Amino acid sequence: MDFTIGKDFIETKRQGVYLRVEAWSKNAIRVRATLEKEFKPFDWSICKKQKNLPVIVQENEDGACLTNGKIKVQLSNVTQAHNEWPETPLTFYNAETGKELLRERRARAVLPSIGHILKSVGPSTVRAEACFEADENEAFWGLGHNQHNLYNLKGSAIELQHKNSQTAIPVIYSSKGYGFFWNNPAIGRVELVNNGTYWLAEETDQLDYFVYTDDTPAQIMNCYAELTGYPSMMPDWAMGFWQCKLRYRNQDELMEVARKHVKELGLPMSVIVIDFFHWAIQGEWDFDPACWPDPKEMLAELKEMGIETMVSIWPTVNPNSRYFDEMLEKAYMIRTENGLATMMRFTDTYDKKRYLHNVDFTNPDAGKFVWEIVRKNYYDKGVRLFWLDECEPEVKPYHYNNLRYYIGNGGKYSSLYPLFEEKAFYKGMKEAGEELPINLCRSAWAGSQKYGTCVWSGDIYSNFATLEEQIKTGLNMAMSGIPWWTTDIGGFFGGKVKDPEFRELIVRWFQWGVFCPVFRLHGFRDSDDVKNAGENEVWSFGEEAYEIIKELLFMREALRPYVKAQMELAHETGVPPMRPLFFDFPEDEKSYTISDELLFGPDILVAPIYKYKKRSREVYFPEGADWYDIVTGEKKSSGSIVNCEAPLSKIPIFTKNKKKFW
């Protein structure tokens, strides 16, 4: 094979495929392949290529190799001799230890084959696949969040497509000590199966991925932050308790709750949420004056109580709204390749169900247009954070390849939609003077972490099985490079506030929620009417639950200096606050198998209870530290498994080296 050797890259052109391997950022190598004459940028989330990297590029007897700091890739010559197994073109190594990290899949026939496959499926459009050898002992984490109750993703096939409660972030962390980012927002699939690892983009412009490595999980996450951007810093006020339900119908109802919570009961609250249908019509992004007569005064009083206000923003536009014609004329809404340009059928405030259009946030002018309306109607009155709901976008059906965005066909680019909306709001808020923007979003993509994005796990069910799923889901989201993450405490659908099982569920969910990056209650209780949901305040679930939840609110308050330290660490290094045990104990092999415990920062180990009427559980204490029960102070030895008591009033929580936080 002929190679072109550059200062920091290697190129080949063989059988119509143009392949380029290059050093990009700290300990990271980028691989691109195309059938075209040149590559498209694909730079939506990645940072600019770094200069002055410690790169060595040279030919050798096997082909050519490129070393960038701690990572090395070997490009091998393809042998075509009869009855010989052809060599694979790309193999990645840890450059310091020589350990093989990742190898393109070997051919399984006498004819040569390579691990990157591009098949033309239309003008300048290919089906792109990257194929790698499987390692039966390898484990994987990441890929955003999916409601599949999996922790180690080895053996699974995961759809790369956003949906409600499914966020596709094509990033994985491997137990072999490397990270992989599939830099492709196309609809696709990844299979982490026993006969290979396969990444597929069904319709795209080119193949594009990154491999990066370092010595520890924390350092590998730092390589990812160098590549796609460091997480924003969370504002102090966002680190406490967020009160939310579906929905507060008017100003009086919301203020009654806030006053009772803070002034009457003396409980801490950082944020209160005004959810959907506070508007008169979708696509006008404003308070309905009939229900919210004086939002500026309301927001000022909340601020005096130490409460910031979050307002729900939907990207949907009713054809009867005042801006619809202008947005249609300026092509500010998503279109379709064929058929009617309507995206979603949903109830609006004063209408029956309507076919609603979606803002095309991939168009920067559309993003500015919406932000200016939001700024005038919300931000200038005192709203300091926004709930960017429905930001997959949620369309019916999920036929993204029939959508036409400003940047191109939805089959190629739909996974970018939340990133563009988050970026539009982040930039607008920064320009308006907000020092540390934060917004709650139902979806995200690689790089969203640098735009003040907190992701929650979507509209999930209110039961113990779902709580168990969320524990694993949150840990995988952390390993996807998104450090700000949360759930609806208690779940969204199906909670009955007087049901004994639900009351126990919400206590157990609160106990775990204290140790999520964002501590937020939400839910659709006791109703089938989206405009008239039941109670969902901390006193709604009975006296026993209230007394426990009250103590948890104060526990989170006491933790806030520690939470702030973890948020600063995430901002400076990319290390997520909530993470798996192996993250801090990578030499402990058993820690890789523990799916239902977590670390909150380096010093707190949490073992949630996720079964009804469960009053004890086994807890594994990773090797390398001694752990102390936060209640009794009893020492638990490193590497031990202990059955720990868990009455309804507590879950097993331990601190490293007897540190005190409350």
C-alpha positions in Angstrom: 0.0 0.0 0.0 1.3 3.5 -0.9 1.4 6.0 2.0 1.6 9.8 2.0 3.5 10.8 5.2 3.0 14.2 6.6 4.1 16.0 9.7 1.2 14.8 11.8 -0.8 12.5 9.4 -0.7 9.5 7.1 -2.9 9.2 4.0 -3.7 6.4 1.6 -5.8 6.1 -1.5 -6.8 2.6 -2.4 -9.7 1.2 -4.5 -11.4 4.6 -4.5 -11.2 5.1 -0.7 -9.4 8.2 0.6 -8.2 7.4 4.2 -6.5 9.9 6.5 -5.2 9.2 10.0 -3.9 12.1 12.0 -3.0 13.4 15.4 -5.8 15.8 16.6 -5.7 16.5 20.3 -4.0 15.2 23.4 -3.4 11.5 23.1 -6.1 11.3 20.4 -6.0 10.1 16.8 -8.7 10.9 14.2 -9.6 8.5 11.4 -11.5 9.6 8.3 -12.4 7.9 5.1 -14.4 9.1 2.1 -15.2 8.2 -1.6 -15.0 11.9 -2.4 -11.9 14.0 -3.3 -11.8 15.8 0.1 -13.3 15.5 3.6 -16.1 17.6 5.0 -15.3 19.4 8.3 -17.6 17.4 10.6 -16.6 19.9 13.3 -20.0 20.5 15.0 -18.7 19.5 18.4 -15.0 18.9 18.2 -12.5 21.5 19.2 -9.9 22.9 16.7 -7.0 20.6 15.9 -4.3 21.2 18.5 -0.8 22.4 17.5 2.6 21.3 18.8 1.5 17.8 19.7 4.3 15.3 20.4 3.8 13.5 17.1 6.1 10.9 15.4 5.2 9.7 11.9 7.4 7.1 10.2 7.3 4.2 7.7 8.3 0.8 8.9 8.6 -2.7 7.6 4.9 -3.3 8.2 3.6 -0.1 6.7 3.5 3.2 8.5 2.8 4.3 12.1 1.8 7.5 13.8 2.3 8.2 17.5 0.7 11.1 19.3 1.7 11.2 23.0 0.4 8.0 24.6 -1.5 6.6 21.5 0.0 4.9 18.5 -1.7 3.6 15.3 -0.1 1.2 12.9 -1.3 1.2 9.3 -0.4 -2.2 7.8 0.2 -3.1 4.2 -2.6 -5.3 2.8 -1.2 -8.6 1.6 -3.0 -10.3 -1.2 -0.9 -13.5 -1.4 -3.1 -16.6 -1.9 -4.0 -18.5 1.3 -2.6 -15.9 3.5 -4.7 -14.0 6.1 -4.6 -10.4 5.0 -3.4 -7.9 7.6 -5.8 -5.3 9.0 -5.0 -1.7 8.0 -5.4 -0.1 11.5 -4.3 -1.2 14.9 -4.2 1.2 17.9 -1.8 0.8 20.9 -0.9 2.4 24.1 2.4 4.0 22.9 4.0 3.7 26.4 3.1 0.2 27.3 2.7 -1.4 23.9 -0.7 -2.8 24.9 -3.0 -3.3 22.0 -6.2 -1.2 22.4 -8.2 -1.7 19.3 -7.8 -3.5 16.0 -9.8 -3.3 12.8 -11.5 -6.6 12.1 -9.6 -9.3 10.3 -10.9 -10.7 7.1 -12.6 -14.0 7.3 -11.8 -15.1 3.8 -8.7 -15.4 1.6 -9.5 -12.1 -0.1 -8.3 -9.0 1.6 -10.8 -6.9 3.4 -10.5 -3.8 5.5 -12.3 -2.6 8.7 -13.8 0.5 7.2 -16.5 0.1 4.6 -18.0 2.8 2.5 -20.9 1.9 0.2 -22.4 4.5 -2.1 -26.2 4.9 -1.5 -26.8 8.1 -3.4 -25.1 11.3 -4.7 -22.3 12.1 -2.2 -23.9 9.8 0.3 -22.5 6.5 1.7 -23.4 3.8 4.2 -20.3 3.9 6.5 -19.2 1.1 8.7 -16.2 0.7 11.0 -15.5 -2.9 12.1 -13.2 -3.9 14.9 -12.1 -7.2 16.5 -14.0 -8.3 19.6 -12.3 -9.1 22.9 -14.4 -11.4 25.0 -13.0 -9.8 28.2 -13.7 -6.2 27.2 -16.4 -4.2 28.8 -18.0 -0.9 27.5 -19.8 2.0 29.1 -21.3 5.2 27.6 -23.5 5.7 24.5 -25.7 8.3 26.2 -28.8 7.0 28.0 -31.1 4.2 27.0 -33.8 2.5 29.1 -32.5 -1.0 28.7 -31.3 -1.7 32.2 -27.8 -2.5 31.0 -24.6 -1.4 32.7 -21.7 -3.0 30.9 -22.9 -2.7 27.3 -20.8 -5.6 25.9 -23.1 -8.0 24.0 -25.6 -5.3 23.1 -26.8 -3.6 20.0 -27.7 0.1 20.5 -29.7 2.3 18.1 -28.0 5.6 17.4 -31.1 7.8 17.2 -32.7 10.2 19.7 -36.1 9.5 21.1 -38.0 10.5 24.3 -35.9 8.8 27.1 -33.2 7.7 24.6 -30.2 10.0 24.0 -27.7 8.7 21.5 -24.2 10.0 22.3 -21.8 7.8 20.3 -19.0 7.8 22.9 -17.7 4.7 24.7 -15.2 4.0 27.4 -13.5 0.6 27.2 -12.2 -1.4 30.1 -9.0 -1.9 28.0 -8.2 1.8 28.7 -9.3 3.8 25.7 -12.1 6.0 24.6 -13.9 6.0 21.2 -16.0 8.8 19.7 -18.0 8.0 16.5 -18.1 11.5 15.1 -21.2 11.0 13.0 -24.7 12.3 13.8 -26.4 10.1 11.2 -29.1 7.6 12.1 -27.2 4.3 12.8 -26.3 1.6 15.1 -23.5 0.2 17.2 -23.1 -3.5 18.0 -20.7 -4.5 20.8 -21.1 -8.2 20.1 -18.9 -11.2 20.5 -17.8 -11.5 16.9 -16.9 -7.9 16.5 -17.6 -4.3 17.3 -19.5 -2.5 14.5 -20.3 1.2 14.1 -22.8 2.0 11.4 -24.1 5.2 9.8 -26.9 4.4 7.4 -26.6 7.6 5.3 -23.7 9.9 5.7 -21.0 11.9 3.9 -18.0 10.0 5.3 -16.5 7.8 8.0 -15.1 9.8 10.9 -14.0 8.6 14.4 -11.5 9.3 17.2 -9.6 6.9 19.5 -7.8 8.3 22.6 -6.1 6.9 25.6 -4.2 7.7 28.9 -3.3 6.0 32.1 -6.6 6.3 34.2 -10.3 6.7 33.5 -10.1 10.3 34.8 -7.3 11.1 32.4 -9.1 9.5 29.5 -12.2 11.6 30.2 -9.8 14.6 30.2 -8.7 13.6 26.7 -12.4 13.6 25.6 -12.9 17.1 27.1 -9.8 18.3 25.2 -11.4 16.9 22.1 -15.1 18.1 22.4 -14.9 20.8 25.0 -14.8 21.1 28.8 -18.1 21.1 30.7 -19.5 24.4 31.7 -19.3 25.5 35.4 -22.6 25.1 37.3 -23.8 28.2 39.1 -24.0 27.9 42.9 -27.7 28.3 43.0 -28.3 25.3 40.8 -26.7 22.8 43.2 -29.6 22.6 45.6 -33.1 21.2 45.3 -35.3 21.8 42.2 -39.1 21.7 42.8 -41.1 20.6 39.7 -44.4 18.9 38.7 -46.6 18.7 35.7 -47.9 21.4 36.0 -48.5 24.6 37.9 -51.5 26.0 36.2 -51.2 29.7 37.3 -49.2 32.2 39.2 -51.2 31.8 42.5 -50.8 28.1 42.6 -47.1 28.2 42.1 -46.6 31.0 44.6 -48.7 29.2 47.2 -46.3 26.2 46.9 -43.1 28.3 47.0 -44.3 30.3 50.1 -45.3 27.2 52.0 -42.1 25.3 51.1 -39.7 28.1 52.1 -41.5 30.5 54.4 -43.9 28.2 56.3 -41.9 25.0 56.4 -38.4 26.5 56.2 -37.2 24.0 53.6 -34.5 24.8 51.1 -35.3 25.2 47.4 -33.0 26.4 44.7 -35.2 26.2 41.6 -39.0 26.1 40.9 -40.2 25.1 37.5 -43.0 26.4 35.3 -43.8 23.6 33.0 -45.6 23.5 29.7 -49.0 25.1 28.9 -48.1 28.3 30.8 -48.3 29.8 27.3 -51.4 30.9 25.4 -50.3 29.1 22.2 -47.3 27.1 21.2 -44.7 29.0 19.2 -45.2 32.4 21.0 -42.9 31.7 23.9 -44.6 33.9 26.5 -46.7 33.7 29.7 -50.4 33.4 29.2 -51.6 36.7 30.8 -54.8 35.1 32.0 -52.9 32.7 34.2 -49.7 34.6 34.8 -50.8 38.3 35.2 -47.5 39.7 36.6 -44.6 37.4 36.0 -42.0 40.1 36.7 -43.3 40.6 40.2 -43.7 36.9 40.8 -40.1 36.3 39.7 -38.8 39.0 41.9 -40.6 37.6 45.0 -39.2 34.1 44.2 -35.7 35.6 43.9 -36.1 37.2 47.4 -36.9 33.7 48.8 -33.6 32.5 47.2 -35.4 30.6 44.3 -34.6 30.8 40.7 -37.3 30.0 38.1 -37.0 27.7 35.2 -39.5 27.9 32.3 -40.4 25.2 29.8 -39.5 25.9 26.2 -40.9 23.7 23.4 -39.6 23.9 19.8 -43.1 23.5 18.5 -45.0 26.1 16.6 -48.8 26.2 16.2 -49.9 27.3 12.7 -52.2 29.8 14.4 -49.4 31.5 16.4 -48.4 35.0 15.7 -44.9 34.2 14.3 -45.8 31.2 12.2 -46.2 33.0 8.8 -42.9 34.8 9.3 -41.1 31.7 10.3 -42.6 29.8 7.4 -41.5 32.5 4.9 -37.9 32.6 6.3 -37.6 28.8 6.4 -37.1 28.8 10.2 -38.9 25.5 10.7 -38.0 22.0 9.8 -39.4 20.8 6.5 -39.8 17.4 5.1 -38.3 15.8 2.0 -41.7 14.5 1.0 -45.3 15.3 2.1 -46.7 17.7 4.6 -44.2 19.7 6.7 -45.7 18.9 10.1 -43.8 17.2 12.8 -46.0 16.5 15.8 -49.6 16.2 16.7 -50.3 17.4 20.3 -52.7 19.3 22.4 -52.3 23.1 22.6 -53.7 25.3 25.3 -56.9 26.6 23.8 -57.1 24.2 20.9 -57.8 20.6 20.4 -55.0 18.5 19.0 -53.0 20.4 16.3 -50.3 19.4 13.8 -47.4 21.4 15.1 -44.2 22.4 13.3 -40.7 22.4 14.8 -38.1 25.2 14.9 -35.1 24.4 12.8 -32.4 25.2 15.3 -29.7 24.0 12.9 -30.4 27.4 11.2 -28.5 29.9 13.3 -30.9 32.7 12.2 -33.8 30.6 13.5 -32.0 30.2 16.8 -31.5 33.9 17.1 -35.1 34.6 16.2 -36.5 32.4 18.9 -33.9 33.5 21.5 -34.8 37.2 21.0 -38.5 36.3 21.7 -37.5 34.3 24.8 -35.2 37.0 26.0 -37.9 39.7 25.9 -40.7 37.5 27.3 -38.8 35.6 30.0 -35.1 36.4 30.5 -35.6 40.2 30.8 -38.3 39.6 33.4 -36.0 37.5 35.6 -36.0 33.9 34.3 -32.5 32.5 34.5 -32.7 29.0 33.1 -34.8 27.2 30.6 -36.2 23.7 30.1 -35.5 22.8 26.5 -38.1 20.0 26.3 -38.9 17.9 23.2 -35.4 18.6 21.8 -34.8 15.3 20.0 -36.9 16.6 18.3 -39.9 14.4 19.0 -41.6 13.7 15.8 -44.3 11.3 14.9 -43.3 8.9 13.4 -39.5 8.9 14.0 -38.7 9.0 10.3 -35.8 11.4 10.6 -34.7 10.7 7.0 -37.8 12.4 5.8 -36.8 15.7 7.5 -35.0 18.5 5.8 -32.9 20.7 8.1 -31.0 23.8 7.2 -27.8 21.7 7.3 -29.2 18.9 5.3 -31.2 15.7 5.4 -32.3 14.4 8.8 -31.0 10.9 8.2 -27.6 12.4 8.1 -27.8 15.1 10.7 -30.7 14.6 13.1 -28.6 13.7 16.2 -27.2 17.3 16.1 -30.6 19.0 16.7 -30.3 19.2 20.5 -26.7 20.5 20.3 -27.8 23.4 18.0 -30.7 24.3 20.3 -28.5 24.2 23.4 -25.8 26.3 21.7 -28.4 28.9 20.6 -29.7 29.4 24.1 -26.2 29.3 25.6 -24.9 31.9 23.3 -28.0 34.1 23.7 -27.8 33.9 27.5 -24.1 34.7 27.5 -24.6 37.7 25.3 -27.4 38.8 27.6 -25.0 38.8 30.5 -25.6 35.4 32.1 -22.2 34.4 33.5 -22.9 30.6 33.9 -25.9 29.5 31.8 -27.6 26.2 32.6 -30.5 24.6 30.8 -32.3 21.3 31.3 -32.6 19.3 28.1 -34.2 16.0 27.2 -31.5 15.1 24.7 -27.9 16.0 23.8 -25.0 15.1 21.6 -21.2 15.0 22.0 -20.1 18.5 23.0 -23.3 19.5 24.6 -21.5 19.6 27.9 -19.8 22.9 27.0 -23.1 24.7 26.4 -24.5 24.6 30.0 -26.5 21.4 29.3 -28.0 19.3 32.0 -29.7 16.2 30.6 -32.5 14.3 32.2 -33.6 10.8 31.3 -37.0 11.7 29.8 -40.5 10.6 30.5 -40.0 7.4 32.5 -42.3 5.2 34.5 -42.9 5.4 38.3 -41.9 2.0 39.5 -39.0 0.3 41.1 -37.8 -1.4 37.9 -37.4 2.0 36.3 -35.5 3.3 39.4 -33.0 0.4 38.9 -32.6 1.3 35.3 -31.9 4.9 36.1 -28.9 4.0 38.3 -27.2 2.3 35.4 -28.4 4.9 32.9 -26.8 7.7 34.9 -23.5 5.9 35.2 -23.4 5.3 31.4 -24.3 9.0 30.8 -21.4 10.0 33.0 -19.1 7.9 30.9 -20.5 9.6 27.8 -18.9 12.9 28.8 -22.1 14.5 30.1 -21.5 15.4 33.8 -24.8 17.2 34.5 -27.5 14.6 34.6 -30.7 14.0 36.5 -34.1 12.1 36.5 -37.6 12.8 37.4 -37.5 11.8 41.1 -40.3 9.4 41.5 -40.6 8.8 37.7 -42.9 10.7 35.3 -45.8 8.3 34.4 -48.1 6.5 36.7 -47.4 7.7 40.2 -50.3 7.7 42.7 -49.4 9.8 45.7 -51.5 7.8 48.2 -50.3 4.4 47.0 -48.0 2.8 49.7 -45.7 1.3 47.1 -45.3 4.7 45.3 -44.7 6.4 48.6 -41.9 4.0 49.3 -40.6 4.4 45.8 -40.4 8.2 46.0 -38.5 8.0 49.3 -35.9 5.6 47.8 -35.7 7.7 44.7 -35.1 10.8 46.8 -32.4 9.0 48.7 -30.5 8.3 45.5 -31.4 11.7 44.0 -29.4 13.5 46.7 -26.3 12.1 45.0 -27.2 13.0 41.4 -25.5 16.0 39.9 -28.9 17.8 39.8 -31.4 17.1 42.6 -34.8 17.5 41.0 -38.4 16.3 41.7 -40.8 16.0 38.9 -43.8 13.8 37.8 -47.3 13.5 36.4 -49.3 12.3 39.4 -52.9 11.1 39.9 -54.2 12.2 36.5 -54.6 11.4 32.9 -55.1 15.1 32.0 -51.9 16.8 31.0 -53.5 20.2 31.9 -54.5 19.2 35.4 -51.8 17.0 37.1 -52.0 16.1 40.8 -49.9 17.2 43.7 -46.1 16.6 43.6 -44.7 18.6 46.5 -42.5 17.1 49.3 -45.4 17.0 51.7 -47.7 15.2 49.2 -46.7 11.6 50.0 -47.7 11.2 53.6 -46.2 12.2 56.9 -43.6 9.3 57.1 -42.3 10.1 53.6 -42.3 13.8 54.3 -40.1 13.5 57.4 -37.5 11.5 55.5 -37.6 13.7 52.5 -37.2 16.8 54.6 -34.0 15.4 56.1 -32.7 14.6 52.6 -33.3 18.2 51.5 -31.1 19.4 54.3 -28.5 16.7 53.6 -28.2 18.1 50.1 -27.8 21.6 51.5 -25.0 20.4 53.8 -23.3 18.8 50.7 -23.4 21.9 48.6 -19.7 22.9 49.2 -18.7 19.3 48.3 -21.0 19.4 45.2 -19.4 22.7 44.2 -15.9 21.2 44.4 -17.0 18.3 42.2 -18.6 20.7 39.7 -15.3 22.7 39.6 -13.4 19.5 39.0 -15.7 18.6 36.1 -15.4 22.0 34.6 -11.6 21.9 34.9 -10.9 18.3 33.9 -14.0 16.6 32.5 -14.3 14.2 35.4 -18.1 13.5 36.1 -19.3 14.0 39.7 -21.4 10.8 39.7 -19.4 7.8 38.4 -18.9 4.0 38.5 -16.7 2.5 41.2 -14.0 1.5 38.7 -13.5 5.2 37.8 -11.5 5.8 41.0 -10.4 2.2 41.5 -9.3 1.0 38.0 -6.9 -1.6 39.4 -9.8 -3.4 41.3 -11.2 -5.9 38.8 -14.4 -6.5 40.8 -15.3 -2.8 40.7 -16.0 -3.1 37.0 -18.8 -5.6 37.7 -20.7 -3.5 40.3 -23.7 -2.0 38.5 -25.8 -0.7 41.4 -23.4 1.3 43.4 -21.9 4.7 42.6 -19.3 7.2 43.7 -20.4 10.8 44.2 -17.0 12.5 43.9 -14.0 10.7 45.3 -15.2 10.5 48.9 -18.8 9.3 48.9 -20.0 5.7 48.1 -23.7 5.3 47.6 -25.6 2.0 47.5 -29.2 2.7 46.4 -32.2 0.6 47.3 -34.3 -0.2 44.2 -36.6 -3.0 45.4 -40.0 -2.6 47.1 -39.8 -3.5 50.9 -36.1 -4.2 50.7 -34.5 -3.4 54.0 -30.9 -4.5 53.5 -28.5 -5.1 50.7 -25.0 -6.3 50.0 -22.4 -3.6 49.4 -19.0 -4.0 47.8 -16.2 -1.8 49.1 -13.6 -1.3 46.4 -10.0 -2.1 47.2 -7.7 0.9 47.9 -9.6 2.7 50.6 -11.4 2.2 53.9 -15.0 3.2 54.1 -17.1 4.5 57.0 -20.9 4.4 57.5 -22.2 8.0 57.6 -24.6 7.2 60.5 -22.7 4.8 62.8 -19.1 5.6 61.8 -18.5 1.8 61.5 -15.5 0.9 59.3 -15.9 -1.3 56.3 -12.7 -2.8 55.0 -11.3 -2.4 51.5 -12.3 -5.2 49.2 -15.0 -6.6 51.5 -18.7 -7.4 50.7 -21.0 -6.6 53.6 -24.7 -7.0 54.1 -25.9 -3.5 55.2 -29.1 -2.5 56.9 -31.4 -0.2 55.0 -34.5 0.8 56.8 -36.9 3.1 54.9 -35.2 6.1 56.5 -31.8 5.4 55.0 -29.8 3.8 52.3 -26.2 2.6 52.7 -23.9 5.6 52.3 -20.2 5.6 53.2 -17.4 8.1 53.2 -13.8 7.5 52.4 -11.2 7.9 55.2 -13.9 9.0 57.7 -14.5 12.3 56.0 -17.5 14.4 57.4 -19.9 16.3 55.2 -23.0 16.8 57.4 
